[in-house]
Amino acid sequence: MNDLPDFVYFNHSIHINKGVGCESCHGRVDKMPLTWQENSLQMEWCLNCHRHPEKYVRPRELVTKMGYQPDGDQETIGRQLIKEYGIQDARTLTSCNTCHR
């Protein structure tokens, strides 16, 4: 993870364990001749995923797969995985104290 302000809490492992793929945040590092920051990592960017995790979660065994393509409709698969992985609802995920401690 890049350098975040001291008041922002980020747990890398919870994202991996909940099925957020590496490339969702880091981009296609397998195609980068030099690694760069793919996404802004601004609060708005994080909240987009926290509000709509069904668009981003994938099977845990595929979190490191670059170029992941779902075997069906991503949002349908995502909703299924949200239940299976016990991902909290958007209201909880967007509560201030989820990331600010």
C-alpha positions in Angstrom: 0.0 0.0 0.0 1.1 3.5 -0.6 1.8 6.1 2.1 -1.5 6.9 3.7 -2.3 9.6 6.3 -1.8 8.4 9.9 -5.6 8.7 10.6 -6.4 6.1 7.9 -6.5 2.5 8.9 -5.9 0.0 6.1 -5.7 -3.8 6.6 -4.3 -5.5 3.5 -5.2 -9.0 4.6 -8.9 -8.3 5.2 -9.2 -7.2 1.6 -7.4 -10.3 0.3 -9.4 -12.6 2.6 -12.7 -11.0 1.4 -11.8 -11.6 -2.3 -10.6 -8.2 -3.5 -8.1 -9.0 -6.3 -4.7 -7.5 -6.3 -5.3 -5.7 -9.6 -8.4 -4.0 -8.2 -6.1 -1.6 -6.3 -2.6 -2.2 -7.7 -3.6 -2.4 -11.4 -2.1 -4.9 -13.9 1.4 -5.0 -12.4 2.2 -7.9 -14.7 2.0 -5.4 -17.6 3.9 -2.5 -16.0 7.6 -2.2 -17.0 8.0 -0.1 -13.8 5.4 -0.3 -11.0 3.4 2.8 -10.6 0.3 3.9 -8.6 -2.6 2.8 -10.8 -5.4 4.4 -8.7 -5.8 7.6 -6.7 -6.3 5.9 -3.3 -8.4 8.9 -2.4 -11.3 8.4 0.0 -13.8 8.7 -2.9 -12.1 5.9 -4.8 -12.2 3.6 -1.6 -15.8 4.4 -1.0 -16.8 3.4 -4.5 -15.7 -0.2 -3.7 -17.1 -0.1 -0.1 -20.5 0.9 -1.5 -20.5 -1.7 -4.3 -18.3 -4.6 -3.3 -20.2 -6.9 -5.6 -18.4 -5.3 -8.5 -15.0 -6.1 -7.2 -15.0 -9.4 -5.2 -13.8 -12.6 -6.8 -13.2 -16.1 -5.6 -10.4 -16.1 -3.0 -8.3 -18.5 -5.0 -8.2 -16.0 -7.9 -7.2 -12.8 -6.0 -3.7 -12.9 -7.4 -4.8 -13.7 -11.0 -4.1 -10.8 -13.3 -6.6 -10.2 -16.0 -9.4 -12.0 -14.1 -12.6 -12.5 -16.0 -15.6 -13.8 -14.1 -17.4 -17.0 -15.4 -20.7 -15.1 -15.5 -22.2 -11.8 -14.5 -19.8 -10.2 -12.0 -22.5 -8.5 -9.9 -24.4 -11.8 -9.6 -21.2 -13.7 -8.6 -20.2 -10.8 -6.4 -23.5 -10.8 -4.4 -23.1 -14.6 -3.9 -19.5 -14.1 -2.7 -20.6 -11.3 -0.3 -22.9 -13.7 1.5 -20.3 -16.6 1.4 -17.5 -14.4 2.7 -19.6 -12.6 5.3 -18.9 -9.2 3.8 -20.7 -6.5 5.7 -23.4 -4.3 4.2 -22.6 -1.0 2.5 -23.8 1.0 5.5 -21.3 -0.7 7.8 -18.5 -0.6 5.2 -18.9 3.1 4.7 -19.1 4.0 8.4 -16.3 6.5 9.2 -14.8 4.2 11.9 -14.2 1.4 9.3 -11.2 3.3 8.0 -10.7 6.2 10.4 -9.5 5.2 13.9 
